[in-house]
Amino acid sequence: MPSKDTQFTKDNAREMQSRGTKVRKENTARRKAVAHVLADLLSKPVSEGSKVTKLEWLVARAIDNTRDDVGLSDLLKIQELLGEKQMTFNFEKRKPSEVARDILEEIGE
């Protein structure tokens, strides 16, 4: 017969749930902190005086690397690596064509 302290009871179930909740909250806070730092770093210009952000440059390079054989799975991998479930672009009063031209100039196309 199992000892009393190893038996499954309502009390130890609540304790286990409480510990799990605490760990989940810590992990969520850690993921949010990392995402915040990463988003801050990726929003900076790729080089001094550049209009292209590091995020835009990385996405352009990733797309360029899969230019001939790109699939939805490639885009989903990029999205996952960036920690984004939805990709958004801030064009800051610039036309998408201007952003694309700046990116192509940065990568030497």
Beta strands, then each sheet from edge to edge (+ up, - down):
end
